[in-house]
Amino acid sequence: MCAWFGGPGVGSWFGGGIFMMLPMLIFWGLVIWGGFILVRKLLQTSQDNRQAFASPTALEILKQRYAKGEISQEEFERMKQDLI
């Protein structure tokens, strides 16, 4: 018989079986879950750092100049059409 159902000389359902495996399964589940969370956090931090150091595109610079009032709306629209 199977050890889960308590055959002769193998233990019984309540004397071992799944209840002995449960803490081990919980432990390894938590280890795997923690590893997954750690890797996800590291990848997210790495991606954030890359975006922080990326140079702005020409369109972003144009938008910043317009927002600061360095160029008029007509100049902005003309330059934007040249970029696109």
Helices and strands as residue ranges (DSSP letters): H 18-53, H 58-68, H 73-83
